[in-house]
Amino acid sequence: MAGADGLLCIGLLEDDADFREELALGLGGYGFRVAFACDNAAAFYRRLQEQPCDIVILDAHLPGEDGFSVATRLRALSPVGIVMLTGRSALEDRVRGLEGGADVYMTKPVDLLELSSVIRSLARRMRLLPGRVEVINHGNLEIATVPLPSLDTLRLLYFGFIYRGKGIEDLLEALADLFASAPEMRQRVRLTLAGGTAAEMAFGAGGNYLDQLKAQIAELGLADAIDWNLNLAAADIPRTIQAHHVMVLPYRESKKLGLLGQQRGTSGALSWAAACGRGAITSDARAFAEEVASGNGAIYPQGDVAALSEQLLNLAREPRLAQAWAERAGAIGHARTWPRTALRFQALFNDMVGTVHGT
């Protein structure tokens, strides 16, 4: 954060070495303190943990994790100001950047005077007194811990309503790609599709969605790797989730998700995953990514089938990840039980009342 010198602290993520150096020197000349400048997301996260910043500047096109994903992850974890500075000027890129977490989206080439003005303007808008913001996560049921099933077969679970917009098609394609690239995994990975199929959701102008999914499964040759558990009874939810290793939620953008994202809504399925002590792989659609940003899962860019397939392959080859994710998810779920969540609200309200009355 702003140091003893009073200068705004800036972190840079830019893979072009020349531009990175030019930007760091230029911002220093305009009175900012550039704490670090990295060329990849992994190094950027490490440096940011060591040196928190007021504002970060992200390129979009990066080796490995791209700037859009980094922006989404940061927005889930921190109130840091995010400026995306990239050569990608298409409208869909701008919208993706801003709705994914960036406060400002600028395109290259950029005038340093304009960039410095944008940074100072963003800093003014961000000013909040310490202690004015308190984040309390969504509560969940207290569910007894159950050990993971044997890792001899990796059991993946999609859990939730089954209707268009959930990205289930992406998950099926990613699973087929996994088997194509690593045929030996066909005998070691299974996917269960479980959840509700309300008529107004499963049917629409495009026809019967379940029939379409089943046709896709047949076309991709996945019938022998898929299990179904439709219209799951509430009492059976914990047992079903805990019979699997990892939940996979390939959410895509939609009007519903857009509204939830604006409201900082959470995913009921991800809340169930934490309560049941199971990790998750989810897309970066809206605020949902924050639910797996604490070592309890992985995220990938929504709609990116290749990236999802890569996450599945990584998990299949390193199934012990499921154990690490489960342990972390269990700790998160334990901390978020409704009684503990209620105590946090009570403490916050008591503190607010005490502040108002000067006690």
C-alpha positions in Angstrom: 0.0 0.0 0.0 1.1 3.6 0.0 4.3 3.7 1.8 5.9 6.1 4.2 6.8 8.3 1.2 3.0 8.7 0.6 3.4 7.5 -3.0 0.8 5.2 -4.6 2.1 1.7 -4.8 1.8 0.1 -8.3 2.3 -3.6 -9.4 2.8 -4.4 -13.1 2.0 -7.6 -15.0 3.3 -7.2 -18.6 5.1 -9.8 -20.7 6.8 -7.4 -23.1 10.2 -6.7 -21.5 10.8 -3.4 -23.2 7.3 -2.0 -22.6 7.4 -3.3 -19.0 10.6 -1.3 -18.3 9.4 1.8 -20.1 6.1 1.7 -18.2 7.9 1.2 -14.8 10.3 4.1 -15.5 7.5 6.4 -16.8 5.2 5.8 -13.9 8.1 6.5 -11.5 8.6 9.8 -13.3 5.0 10.7 -12.7 5.3 10.2 -8.9 4.2 6.6 -8.4 6.2 3.8 -6.7 6.3 0.7 -8.9 6.9 -2.1 -6.3 7.4 -4.8 -8.9 7.0 -5.7 -12.6 6.4 -9.3 -13.6 6.0 -11.1 -16.9 3.8 -14.0 -15.8 0.9 -14.5 -13.4 2.6 -17.0 -11.0 5.5 -14.5 -10.3 3.0 -11.7 -10.0 0.9 -13.5 -7.4 4.1 -14.2 -5.3 5.2 -10.6 -5.5 1.8 -9.2 -4.7 1.6 -11.4 -1.6 5.0 -10.1 -0.5 4.2 -6.5 -1.4 0.5 -5.5 -1.4 -0.3 -2.6 -3.8 -2.9 0.1 -4.2 -3.3 -0.5 -7.9 -2.2 -3.1 -10.4 -1.8 -2.8 -14.2 -2.4 -5.9 -16.2 -1.8 -6.9 -19.8 -4.4 -9.3 -21.2 -2.2 -11.5 -23.4 0.2 -13.4 -21.2 2.0 -16.8 -21.2 0.0 -19.2 -19.0 -2.9 -17.6 -17.1 -4.1 -14.5 -19.0 -4.8 -11.1 -17.7 -8.6 -11.6 -17.7 -8.3 -14.5 -15.4 -5.9 -12.6 -13.1 -8.3 -9.7 -12.9 -11.2 -12.0 -11.9 -9.0 -13.8 -9.3 -7.8 -10.5 -7.8 -11.3 -9.0 -7.6 -12.4 -12.1 -5.7 -9.6 -11.8 -3.2 -8.8 -8.1 -2.8 -10.1 -4.5 -3.1 -7.0 -3.6 -5.1 -7.6 -1.2 -8.0 -7.3 -3.0 -11.4 -6.3 -1.3 -14.6 -6.1 -3.5 -17.7 -3.7 -2.1 -20.3 -3.6 -4.2 -23.5 -3.5 -4.2 -27.2 -6.8 -6.0 -27.4 -9.3 -3.3 -28.4 -12.4 -5.3 -29.5 -15.6 -4.5 -27.7 -16.0 -8.1 -26.4 -12.6 -7.8 -24.8 -13.4 -4.5 -23.1 -16.7 -5.9 -21.8 -15.0 -9.1 -20.6 -12.3 -7.2 -18.8 -14.6 -4.8 -17.1 -17.2 -7.3 -16.1 -14.5 -9.8 -15.0 -13.1 -7.4 -12.4 -11.1 -4.5 -14.0 -12.0 -1.0 -12.8 -10.5 0.6 -16.0 -9.8 -0.9 -19.4 -7.2 1.0 -21.6 -5.6 0.0 -24.9 -2.1 0.4 -26.2 -0.4 2.6 -27.2 -1.1 4.7 -24.1 -0.1 8.2 -23.2 1.6 8.2 -19.8 0.0 11.4 -18.8 -3.5 10.0 -19.4 -2.5 6.7 -17.6 -1.3 8.6 -14.6 -4.5 10.7 -14.5 -6.6 7.5 -14.7 -4.6 5.9 -11.8 -5.0 9.0 -9.6 -8.7 9.2 -10.4 -9.2 5.5 -9.6 -7.3 6.0 -6.3 -9.6 8.8 -5.3 -12.7 6.7 -6.0 -11.2 3.8 -3.9 -10.6 5.8 -0.8 -12.3 4.2 2.2 -11.3 4.6 5.8 -9.9 1.4 7.4 -12.6 -0.8 8.9 -15.4 0.6 6.7 -15.7 -2.6 4.7 -16.4 -6.0 6.2 -16.9 -9.1 4.1 -18.9 -12.0 5.5 -19.2 -15.1 3.3 -22.4 -17.0 2.6 -23.1 -19.5 5.4 -23.6 -23.2 4.9 -24.9 -26.2 6.7 -22.7 -28.1 9.2 -22.1 -31.5 7.6 -20.0 -34.3 9.0 -16.7 -34.8 7.3 -16.4 -38.0 5.2 -13.1 -39.2 3.8 -12.6 -39.1 0.0 -13.4 -42.3 -1.9 -10.5 -44.4 -3.2 -8.5 -42.4 -5.8 -8.2 -45.5 -8.0 -11.1 -44.0 -10.0 -11.4 -40.2 -10.1 -15.1 -39.3 -9.6 -16.1 -35.9 -10.9 -19.5 -34.4 -10.2 -21.6 -31.7 -11.9 -24.2 -30.7 -9.4 -27.0 -28.1 -9.9 -29.9 -27.3 -12.1 -29.5 -28.8 -15.6 -30.4 -26.2 -18.2 -28.9 -24.1 -20.9 -26.3 -21.6 -19.7 -24.7 -23.9 -17.2 -22.0 -24.9 -19.7 -22.5 -28.6 -19.4 -21.8 -29.0 -23.1 -18.3 -27.5 -22.4 -17.7 -30.1 -19.7 -18.7 -33.0 -21.9 -16.4 -31.7 -24.7 -13.5 -31.2 -22.2 -14.0 -34.8 -20.9 -13.9 -36.1 -24.5 -10.7 -34.1 -25.1 -9.2 -35.6 -22.0 -9.8 -39.1 -23.2 -8.5 -38.3 -26.7 -5.2 -36.9 -25.3 -4.8 -39.5 -22.6 -6.7 -42.7 -23.5 -5.5 -44.4 -20.4 -7.7 -42.1 -18.4 -10.9 -43.5 -19.8 -10.8 -46.3 -17.2 -9.8 -44.0 -14.4 -12.2 -41.0 -14.7 -16.0 -40.9 -14.4 -18.5 -38.0 -14.4 -21.8 -37.8 -12.7 -24.5 -35.3 -13.8 -26.7 -34.7 -10.8 -29.4 -32.1 -10.1 -32.8 -30.7 -10.9 -34.5 -30.6 -14.2 -37.5 -28.2 -13.8 -39.6 -28.3 -17.0 -39.3 -24.5 -17.6 -35.5 -24.9 -17.4 -35.0 -28.2 -19.3 -37.3 -27.3 -22.2 -37.2 -24.3 -24.4 -37.1 -23.0 -27.9 -34.2 -25.3 -28.6 -36.1 -28.4 -27.6 -35.5 -30.9 -24.8 -32.1 -30.0 -23.3 -31.6 -33.3 -21.6 -32.1 -35.1 -24.9 -29.6 -32.8 -26.5 -27.0 -33.6 -23.8 -27.6 -37.3 -24.2 -27.2 -37.0 -28.0 -23.9 -35.1 -27.4 -22.7 -37.8 -25.0 -23.4 -40.5 -27.6 -21.8 -38.5 -30.4 -18.6 -38.0 -28.2 -18.6 -41.7 -27.2 -18.9 -40.9 -23.5 -21.8 -43.1 -22.5 -19.6 -45.5 -20.7 -18.1 -42.7 -18.6 -21.2 -40.8 -17.5 -23.6 -41.5 -14.6 -26.9 -39.7 -14.1 -28.6 -38.7 -10.8 -31.5 -36.5 -11.8 -34.0 -34.7 -9.5 -31.8 -35.4 -6.5 -33.7 -35.3 -3.2 -32.4 -32.7 -0.7 -31.7 -35.4 1.9 -29.4 -37.2 -0.6 -27.3 -34.1 -1.6 -24.5 -34.5 1.1 -24.1 -38.2 0.5 -24.0 -37.7 -3.3 -21.4 -34.9 -3.2 -19.2 -36.8 -0.7 -19.3 -39.9 -2.9 -17.2 -37.9 -5.4 -13.8 -36.3 -5.4 -14.2 -32.9 -7.1 -17.2 -30.8 -8.2 -16.9 -29.4 -11.7 -19.0 -26.3 -12.6 -18.5 -25.0 -16.1 -20.7 -21.9 -15.7 -21.0 -19.6 -18.7 -22.1 -15.9 -18.7 -25.8 -15.3 -18.8 -28.2 -12.6 -17.7 -28.8 -14.5 -14.5 -25.1 -14.8 -13.8 -24.6 -11.1 -14.7 -27.1 -10.0 -12.1 -25.7 -12.3 -9.5 -22.2 -11.0 -10.3 -23.3 -7.4 -9.8 -24.8 -8.4 -6.5 -21.7 -10.4 -5.5 -23.9 -13.5 -5.4 -22.5 -16.9 -4.7 -23.1 -20.3 -6.1 -25.3 -22.7 -4.2 -23.4 -25.6 -5.6 -20.1 -24.2 -4.5 -21.4 -23.6 -1.1 -22.5 -27.2 -0.9 -19.0 -28.3 -2.0 -17.4 -26.4 0.8 -19.9 -27.7 3.4 -19.3 -31.3 2.2 -15.5 -30.9 2.2 -15.0 -31.2 -1.6 -12.9 -29.1 -3.9 -14.2 -27.7 -7.2 -13.1 -26.7 -10.6 -15.2 -23.7 -11.8 -15.1 -21.2 -14.6 -14.3 -17.6 -13.9 -17.8 -16.5 -14.6 -18.5 -13.6 -12.3 -17.9 -13.8 -8.6 -18.1 -17.6 -8.4 -14.3 -17.9 -8.9 -13.7 -16.4 -5.4 -15.1 -19.6 -3.9 -12.1 -21.7 -5.1 -9.5 -19.0 -4.6 -8.3 -20.3 -1.3 -6.5 -23.5 -2.2 -9.7 -25.5 -2.5 -9.9 -25.8 -6.3 -9.0 -24.3 -9.6 -10.5 -21.9 -12.1 -10.4 -21.6 -15.9 -11.7 -19.0 -18.4 -15.4 -19.6 -19.0 -16.2 -21.2 -22.4 -12.5 -22.3 -22.9 -12.9 -26.0 -23.4 -9.2 -26.6 -23.9 -8.4 -24.9 -20.6 -11.1 -27.0 -18.8 -9.7 -30.1 -20.4 -6.2 -29.2 -19.2 -7.5 -28.7 -15.6 -9.2 -32.2 -15.8 -6.0 -33.8 -17.1 -3.9 -32.1 -14.4 -6.2 -33.5 -11.8 -6.4 -36.9 -13.3 -2.6 -37.1 -13.4 -2.2 -35.6 -9.9 -5.3 -37.0 -8.0 -3.7 -36.1 -4.7 -4.8 -32.5 -5.6 -8.3 -33.7 -4.8 -7.2 -34.5 -1.2 -5.5 -31.2 -0.7 -8.6 -29.3 -2.1 -10.9 -31.4 0.1 -8.9 -30.6 3.3 -9.0 -26.9 2.5 -12.7 -27.0 1.5 -13.5 -28.7 4.7 -11.8 -26.0 6.7 -13.7 -23.3 4.8 -17.0 -25.1 5.2 -16.4 -25.5 9.0 -15.7 -21.8 9.3 -18.8 -20.8 7.4 -21.5 -22.8 9.2 -24.6 -20.8 9.9 -24.0 -20.4 13.7 -20.5 -19.1 13.1 -21.8 -16.8 10.3 -24.5 -15.5 12.7 -21.8 -14.7 15.3 -19.9 -12.7 12.8 -23.0 -10.7 12.0 -23.7 -10.2 15.7 -20.2 -9.0 16.4 -20.3 -6.6 13.4 -23.7 -5.2 14.5 -22.5 -4.8 18.1 -19.4 -3.0 16.9 -21.5 -0.7 14.8 -23.9 0.1 17.6 -21.0 0.7 19.9 -19.4 3.1 17.4 -22.6 5.0 16.9 -23.1 5.4 20.7 -19.4 6.1 21.4 -19.0 3.0 23.6 
